[in-house]
């Protein structure tokens, strides 16, 4: 069933703004606790102004626009403005190191970045290395400060009130999301307007979102989770988005009560951090009817959370390539804990063996998702046809995750078939960290594994073989990585070894390295 028709993100936004013009769309709380709100009508004006500023500065259909900022209304205005003029938004992780940003700029050929004043110096420096990056747009720039060559959006908004709408198609690229993959460098997931419309419509339908709902968003907007599982269902239903600049476990439940949130989205790390806060007498006094969350936790912890906060938990599974939530527990059915639910509307999901053959219920295999590229699955990986062909075969996307299905069609996540570490809700490709470590002049070879962490799901542990005659410390490797990678990718601990356990073909046996780590856990992991 095709839920999208020929709709685009701009069409969905415009319809919501007409139908709910005077209703609150965005309620934003910054890191100091200051709050500002925008109605749908006010958001519509802001998006029109942003689109006009971008168009006036030469951004046209198909241009790539990097977006590097924390959660704020300007992020949404930028996203919707790019959609209006047919530009492609490329969200960047605000924790990314310059080494990662170099790659993103080169790979997507972006000529523009929209960022915050605190990051101006950084991108000014990157401009010198990347001539293609010609324009830096700044949002929320304080008056009186000097930003050489930058375009201050707020100073130009009032001068740009109208823009000729570009003829955008539903199959046009809307955004490219960089995601850690099984190669040494991230891949850019191409997501279309139809992808966003589909995510919004099935999400609003599945979670029964109404205009009266007030959804709490604390996850970063550079993730598909926040974009397609929070923003799009809210926009589709004409509900209200409560957005914080950053997540704070100690403030979370107070924010939920103060803003009268009815739904929320979390990951295992944020859920655990909230649960670890001191219990309070107001914990159960809130309006939450549903919290959707990804990445499993022990059943005892989930039961404790539900009872303490009087909030039902709905577990799900998904990835950028499948537009976020793909298997979900049904609100009208059996809501199971430690279970990623059933297949969503619009896709088929099954379990297969290493040869791609269906396996019977109860058998662990790879979870694969059938859909239509560009509509119910990603369009592909930008400029990487080989990776796209390897991922999508005969209409099925091979996820690299192991799971099993029971007789009733419920799925249960087991582990990652691909070499991926999940740290604090972020995907860390072990091979990417290994690649960076291998660039160190003293390193001969590196192997990176994930080890259990009580709060962050997994910690990053690196095993390193040094070149003959070279010397290096754990701190040297960690600082080398910290200078080139996002914080969450940097190893928490390093072990120096003379060799790795290997197969007869010389492949590193990471399962044995993990066993060694578990039997003798590193203090810094």
HELIX and SHEET records of a PDB file:
HELIX    1   1 UNK A    9  UNK A   19  1                                  11    
HELIX    2   2 UNK A   40  UNK A   56  1                                  17    
HELIX    3   3 UNK A   73  UNK A   85  1                                  13    
HELIX    4   4 UNK A   98  UNK A  108  1                                  11    
HELIX    5   5 UNK A  117  UNK A  119  5                                   3    
HELIX    6   6 UNK A  120  UNK A  129  1                                  10    
HELIX    7   7 UNK A  153  UNK A  156  1                                   4    
HELIX    8   8 UNK A  157  UNK A  159  5                                   3    
HELIX    9   9 UNK A  193  UNK A  206  1                                  14    
HELIX   10  10 UNK A  224  UNK A  226  1                                   3    
HELIX   11  11 UNK A  227  UNK A  231  3                                   5    
HELIX   12  12 UNK A  232  UNK A  237  1                                   6    
HELIX   13  13 UNK A  252  UNK A  258  1                                   7    
HELIX   14  14 UNK A  268  UNK A  275  1                                   8    
HELIX   15  15 UNK A  299  UNK A  309  1                                  11    
HELIX   16  16 UNK A  320  UNK A  322  5                                   3    
HELIX   17  17 UNK A  385  UNK A  391  1                                   7    
HELIX   18  18 UNK A  430  UNK A  438  1                                   9    
HELIX   19  19 UNK A  474  UNK A  482  1                                   9    
HELIX   20  20 UNK A  487  UNK A  489  5                                   3    
HELIX   21  21 UNK A  510  UNK A  519  1                                  10    
SHEET    1   A 9 UNK A  35  UNK A  39  0                                        
SHEET    2   A 9 UNK A  24  UNK A  29 -1                                        
SHEET    3   A 9 UNK A 240  UNK A 244  1                                        
SHEET    4   A 9 UNK A 214  UNK A 217  1                                        
SHEET    5   A 9 UNK A 263  UNK A 267  1                                        
SHEET    6   A 9 UNK A 290  UNK A 294  1                                        
SHEET    7   A 9 UNK A 313  UNK A 319  1                                        
SHEET    8   A 9 UNK A 324  UNK A 328 -1                                        
SHEET    9   A 9 UNK A 342  UNK A 343 -1                                        
SHEET    1   B 5 UNK A  88  UNK A  91  0                                        
SHEET    2   B 5 UNK A  64  UNK A  68  1                                        
SHEET    3   B 5 UNK A 112  UNK A 116  1                                        
SHEET    4   B 5 UNK A 135  UNK A 139  1                                        
SHEET    5   B 5 UNK A 151  UNK A 152  1                                        
SHEET    1   C 3 UNK A 173  UNK A 179  0                                        
SHEET    2   C 3 UNK A 187  UNK A 192 -1                                        
SHEET    3   C 3 UNK A 380  UNK A 381 -1                                        
SHEET    1   D 4 UNK A 348  UNK A 352  0                                        
SHEET    2   D 4 UNK A 365  UNK A 370 -1                                        
SHEET    3   D 4 UNK A 396  UNK A 405 -1                                        
SHEET    4   D 4 UNK A 392  UNK A 393 -1                                        
SHEET    1   E 4 UNK A 348  UNK A 352  0                                        
SHEET    2   E 4 UNK A 365  UNK A 370 -1                                        
SHEET    3   E 4 UNK A 396  UNK A 405 -1                                        
SHEET    4   E 4 UNK A 411  UNK A 416 -1                                        
SHEET    1   F 2 UNK A 420  UNK A 423  0                                        
SHEET    2   F 2 UNK A 426  UNK A 429 -1                                        
SHEET    1   G 3 UNK A 443  UNK A 453  0                                        
SHEET    2   G 3 UNK A 457  UNK A 466 -1                                        
SHEET    3   G 3 UNK A 493  UNK A 496  1                                        
END                                                                             
